[in-house]
Amino acid sequence: MRKTPFCLAFILFLSAVPANAGTLDVLQGKFGFNWNANPAREKCVKIEGPLLATFETKYKCDLTAISNTSSGASAHVCTENKKDGKEYLIFDTFRACDRERKDQAANE
């Protein structure tokens, strides 16, 4: 009888986990910029809506975070499926994204 609340809580927890965990949906709400362009002219944009849909169809995204960014913050990389295309560095927060963008602009 005492296990019933625990089981119910566990079932509710499992139902809250998205069925598509591990897909590009993990990038939604994060911030990124195209680091193949001039970082001084780029802006950190929120990854959502049409941009996220474009990542799903026209980009190859690595969901394993890298940590060798110039700012040291971990990021995901999404590379456009065409030669010399865009390549987005995607960070968990706007602050981390903007710090990396500014570091790269200063290094040019």
N, C-alpha and C positions, 0 to 999 in steps of 0.2 A: 504494500500500500504506500509506503514512504517513497518508493522509487517512481511513482506516477508523476509527481511534479517535475522531477529531473528529466524523465523521458519526454514529457511534453515540452519542456524548455529546449531540450536537445533537438527535437523534431522542428520546433519553430526556428531554431538557429539554422538548421540545414535548409529549411525552405527560404531563408533570407539570403543565402549564398547564391549568387547568380549562376545559372546553369552554364553560361558561356564564359566562365572565369578562364583566363588565359588567352582570350582573344584580344583584339585591339581595343575593346571597351575599357581595358585597364588604363588606356591613355586619356580617356575622357576626363575633362576638367583640369588636366595638366597644362603646362605652358611651354611653347617652343618657338624657335626661330630657324630660318633657313641659313645655316652657317656657310653655305657655298656662295652666298651673296656677300655684299659688303656689310659686315655686322653693324657698322655705324649708321647705316640707313635702314636696317631691319628693326622690327618691333617684335616683342614677345607677344604671341597670340594664344588665346585659349583654345585648346584642342576640343572641338565640339562640332556638332552639326555637319555642314558640308565639308569642312576640312577633314573631320574624322572619316566621313564617307569616302573622300578622295584617298586617304591613307589605305583604306580597305581595298580599293580597286586599282590604284595607280602607283602604289609604293610597296616596298618590302621593308617591314619594320622588325627590328630585333627587340624582343621583349625582355631580353637579358640586359640589365642595366650595365653601362660602362662607368668607370670611375676615373678615367684618365683625361677629364676635361681640364681646361686651364684653371678653372676656379676650384676644382676638386670635388664639386657636387656630382652625384651620380645622375646619369641621363640615359634615355632610350634614344635610338637612332632610327629614323625612317628615311629611306633613300628612294627617290623617284625611279621608276623602271625605265628610264631612258638615259642615253649617254649624256653626261654633263648636266644632269637634271638637278633638281633641288634636293637638299639633304637637311632634314630637321633634327635638331637636338631638342629633346623634350624632357623637361624637368618637372618635379612635383609641385613647385611653387613659382609664382611670378618672380619673386625676389631672387631665387636661384637662377632662373632663366635670364633675368636682366643683368645679374652680376656676371654670368658667363659671356653674354653678348658684349658687355662693356669691356671685359678683359680681352676678348678677341679683337675688338675694335682698337684697343690701345696697342695691341701687338702688331697691327698692320702698318 
